[in-house]
């Protein structure tokens, strides 16, 4: 990998790790576990904790570099955002109700790395155009996916489930998809899991307290 491409890749990851899409709440502790490579992994997110991770979709490029999102320095505000190449397609955002929880599933296709971030926020403000989104909820969970491209049919589409009020998704730019999930309960302890085959990221929102 040449020096210019390496700088672009590291810069993209650092911008994503610090993506300011909205105002965040205070964070708390987390607990989780992960399995060996090639299997699904699950993280249990308690209260307002911010979580980040990487999902490899398809075949990784030969010159792919291991990176740690949290250790990268931020870029100036006027720095152009580059994305890892190639990008991964977000093919579907699916919402299904199960016994005790509602599952939000992002499905992917292609070859590349998807960097994801989840956190509770006080307002749903799109990072791309500063639009304030009303999801009609008691709490708002923000989901950012980097290194992806999506069809316009997935943008600004609402989904409803028993434990969520709405999901509003929109592309921040050609490399980042941002979603706001409105929850019925106040900051429920959601879980995040990933799967390699099929390639998908799943967020489970537990049933609201009665």
C-alpha positions as CSV (number, residue, x, y, z in Angstrom):
1,X,0.0,0.0,0.0
2,X,1.5,3.4,-0.9
3,X,1.9,6.2,1.6
4,X,-0.9,8.3,0.2
5,X,-3.5,5.5,0.4
6,X,-2.4,4.6,4.0
7,X,-2.9,8.2,5.1
8,X,-6.3,8.3,3.5
9,X,-7.4,5.1,5.2
10,X,-6.2,6.1,8.6
11,X,-7.8,9.5,8.3
12,X,-11.1,8.0,7.3
13,X,-11.2,5.7,10.3
14,X,-10.3,8.5,12.7
15,X,-13.0,10.8,11.4
16,X,-15.6,8.0,11.8
17,X,-14.5,7.2,15.3
18,X,-15.1,10.9,16.3
19,X,-18.2,11.4,14.1
20,X,-20.1,14.2,15.9
21,X,-23.5,13.4,14.2
22,X,-25.3,14.6,17.4
23,X,-24.9,15.4,21.1
24,X,-24.2,12.3,23.1
25,X,-25.3,11.4,26.6
26,X,-22.9,10.4,29.4
27,X,-21.4,6.9,29.0
28,X,-21.4,4.0,31.4
29,X,-19.8,0.6,31.7
30,X,-20.2,-2.3,29.2
31,X,-20.0,-6.0,29.4
32,X,-19.6,-8.4,26.5
33,X,-18.0,-11.4,25.0
34,X,-16.7,-12.5,21.5
35,X,-16.0,-15.8,19.9
36,X,-13.3,-16.9,17.5
37,X,-12.9,-15.5,14.0
38,X,-15.4,-16.7,11.5
39,X,-18.2,-17.0,14.1
40,X,-20.8,-14.5,15.4
41,X,-19.8,-12.1,18.2
42,X,-22.0,-10.4,20.7
43,X,-21.5,-7.3,22.8
44,X,-24.0,-6.4,25.6
45,X,-24.2,-2.6,25.8
46,X,-25.3,-1.2,29.2
47,X,-27.1,2.1,29.4
48,X,-25.4,4.9,27.4
49,X,-22.1,3.3,26.5
50,X,-20.6,3.9,23.1
51,X,-19.4,0.9,21.2
52,X,-17.3,0.5,18.0
53,X,-16.3,-2.5,16.0
54,X,-15.2,-3.8,12.6
55,X,-16.9,-6.4,10.4
56,X,-15.0,-8.0,7.5
57,X,-17.4,-8.6,4.6
58,X,-16.3,-11.0,1.8
59,X,-12.6,-11.5,1.1
60,X,-10.2,-9.0,2.8
61,X,-7.8,-7.1,0.5
62,X,-4.2,-8.5,0.5
63,X,-2.8,-5.2,1.7
64,X,-5.4,-4.6,4.5
65,X,-3.9,-3.2,7.7
66,X,-5.1,-4.0,11.2
67,X,-6.3,-0.8,12.8
68,X,-7.4,0.3,16.3
69,X,-10.1,3.0,15.9
70,X,-9.8,4.5,19.4
71,X,-6.0,5.2,19.1
72,X,-6.2,7.3,15.9
73,X,-5.8,11.1,16.1
74,X,-8.6,13.4,14.9
75,X,-8.3,15.3,11.6
76,X,-9.0,19.0,11.1
77,X,-12.7,19.8,10.4
78,X,-11.9,20.8,6.8
79,X,-10.1,17.6,6.0
80,X,-11.7,15.7,3.1
81,X,-13.1,12.3,4.1
82,X,-11.7,9.3,2.3
83,X,-13.1,5.8,2.7
84,X,-11.5,2.3,2.6
85,X,-11.6,0.7,-0.8
86,X,-13.6,-1.1,-1.9
87,X,-16.8,-0.1,-0.2
88,X,-19.4,-2.6,1.0
89,X,-23.1,-2.4,-0.1
90,X,-25.8,-2.2,2.5
91,X,-28.4,-4.3,0.8
92,X,-31.2,-4.2,3.5
93,X,-32.3,-2.8,6.8
94,X,-34.7,-5.3,8.4
95,X,-36.8,-5.0,11.6
96,X,-38.4,-8.0,13.2
97,X,-40.2,-8.5,16.5
98,X,-39.2,-11.5,18.6
99,X,-40.3,-12.7,22.0
100,X,-38.8,-10.1,24.4
101,X,-36.9,-8.0,21.9
102,X,-37.0,-6.3,18.5
103,X,-34.1,-7.0,16.1
104,X,-32.7,-4.5,13.7
105,X,-30.5,-6.2,11.0
106,X,-28.2,-4.5,8.5
107,X,-27.2,-6.9,5.7
108,X,-24.1,-6.4,3.6
109,X,-22.7,-7.6,0.3
110,X,-19.3,-7.1,-1.4
111,X,-15.7,-7.2,-0.2
112,X,-14.3,-4.8,2.4
113,X,-14.4,-3.7,6.0
114,X,-17.4,-2.1,7.7
115,X,-16.6,0.1,10.7
116,X,-19.6,0.5,13.0
117,X,-20.4,2.7,16.0
118,X,-23.5,2.8,18.3
119,X,-24.3,5.2,21.0
120,X,-27.3,6.9,22.8
121,X,-27.7,10.6,21.9
122,X,-29.8,13.4,23.2
123,X,-30.9,14.6,19.8
124,X,-31.0,13.0,16.3
125,X,-29.0,15.4,14.2
126,X,-27.8,14.2,10.8
127,X,-24.1,14.8,10.4
128,X,-24.4,15.5,6.7
129,X,-26.8,18.5,6.7
130,X,-27.5,19.1,10.4
131,X,-31.2,18.1,9.9
132,X,-32.9,17.4,13.2
133,X,-34.9,14.1,12.9
134,X,-38.0,13.5,15.0
135,X,-38.2,9.8,15.8
136,X,-40.9,10.3,18.4
137,X,-39.2,8.3,21.2
138,X,-38.1,8.3,24.8
139,X,-34.5,7.7,23.8
140,X,-32.4,7.7,20.6
141,X,-29.8,5.2,19.5
142,X,-27.5,6.4,16.8
143,X,-25.9,3.8,14.5
144,X,-23.0,4.8,12.1
145,X,-21.7,2.5,9.4
146,X,-18.5,3.5,7.6
147,X,-17.0,2.1,4.4
148,X,-20.4,1.4,3.0
149,X,-22.6,2.6,0.1
150,X,-26.4,2.2,0.0
151,X,-29.2,2.5,-2.4
152,X,-31.3,5.6,-2.0
153,X,-34.3,3.4,-1.1
154,X,-32.7,2.8,2.3
155,X,-32.3,6.5,3.0
156,X,-34.9,8.3,5.2
157,X,-37.0,5.2,5.4
158,X,-39.0,4.6,8.6
159,X,-39.3,1.1,10.3
160,X,-41.5,0.3,13.2
161,X,-41.3,-2.5,15.8
162,X,-42.9,-3.3,19.2
163,X,-40.0,-1.9,21.1
164,X,-39.0,0.9,18.8
165,X,-40.9,3.9,17.5
166,X,-39.0,4.5,14.3
167,X,-35.7,4.1,12.4
168,X,-34.6,7.0,10.2
169,X,-31.6,6.3,8.0
170,X,-29.7,8.6,5.6
171,X,-26.3,8.6,3.9
172,X,-23.9,11.1,5.5
173,X,-21.8,11.0,2.4
174,X,-20.8,8.3,-0.2
175,X,-19.1,6.3,2.5
176,X,-21.2,6.6,5.7
177,X,-24.7,5.5,6.5
178,X,-26.2,7.0,9.6
179,X,-29.4,5.7,11.4
180,X,-31.4,7.0,14.4
181,X,-33.4,4.4,16.3
182,X,-36.2,5.7,18.5
183,X,-36.8,3.4,21.5
184,X,-40.1,3.0,23.5
185,X,-38.2,2.5,26.8
186,X,-35.6,4.9,28.3
187,X,-32.1,3.9,27.1
188,X,-32.6,0.1,27.1
189,X,-29.5,-2.1,27.5
190,X,-29.3,-3.2,23.8
191,X,-27.0,-5.8,22.4
192,X,-24.9,-5.7,19.2
193,X,-23.9,-8.9,17.3
194,X,-22.2,-9.6,14.0
195,X,-22.2,-12.5,11.6
196,X,-19.7,-13.4,8.9
197,X,-21.9,-15.7,6.9
198,X,-24.2,-14.1,6.0
199,X,-22.5,-10.8,6.6
200,X,-24.7,-8.7,8.8
201,X,-24.9,-6.6,11.9
202,X,-27.7,-7.0,14.4
203,X,-29.0,-4.8,17.2
204,X,-31.5,-6.2,19.7
205,X,-33.7,-3.8,21.6
206,X,-35.3,-5.5,24.6
207,X,-39.0,-5.2,25.4
208,X,-40.0,-2.0,27.2
209,X,-40.8,-2.1,30.9
210,X,-44.5,-2.0,31.5
